[in-house]
Amino acid sequence: MKRRTKKWLWPALFTLGGGLAGLGYYYLVGCSTGACVITSSPFTSMAYMALMGWLLSGVFGSSCCGGCCKR
């Protein structure tokens, strides 16, 4: 149980952080004319940044530490 929780903790945190960053980006920078595909809506901005956070979690969370990885 603990290994499964540890496995999904970093992707969940990175996805949540990316979604919050997307919402912040929408409110601080967002496109006011509606011509920008990603930043014209808070939902698309959050979804895009959450996807980027999830992808980055694979890059930063792939380290093997404490003997938890099996080769």
N, C-alpha and C positions, 0 to 999 in steps of 0.2 A: 504494500500500500504506500509506504513512504517513498519507494523508488518511483512509482507512477506519479505521485504528487510532485516530486522533484523534477521529473521529466517534463511536466507541463507547466511548471511555475514560471520559468523564464519566457516561453512564448506567450503566455497569458499576460504577464506584466508588460512585455514589449508591445503587444497588441493594444492593450489598454492605454499605455503611454502614447502610442502612435495616434490612437483615436482622439485623445485629449489634445495632442499637439495639432491635429487637423482641425479640431474645433477652435483652438486658439488662433491658428493661422487664418481660418475663415473670418473670425471677428476682427482680427488686427490688420490683415492684409487683403482679404477677400475681394473678389471682383464685383463692383457695384453695377456694371452694365449687364451682366448675365451672359456675356459672350465667352467667358472662360468656362471650359467644361468641368474642371475639377473644383475650382474655387467659387463657382456661382451658387452652390448649395451647401449647407453645412453637412448634409448627409453624405454627399459624394466626397467632400473634403475629408471627413472623418473616416470613411471607408477606405479611401486611397492611402491615407497616412497609417491606418491600422494595418493594412496589407503590407506597407513598407516596414512597419515595426515588426510584424510577424516574420517577414523575410530576414530582417536584421537579427532577429533572435536566433536564427539558425547559424548566422555567421559568428556572433559573439557567444552563443551558448553551447558551442560544439567542443569545448575543451574537456579533457578528461582529467578529473581530479579525485583524489581520495580513493583510488582503486575501484570506482563505481563502474568503469567501462570494461567490457569484455572484448578481448581480441581473439 
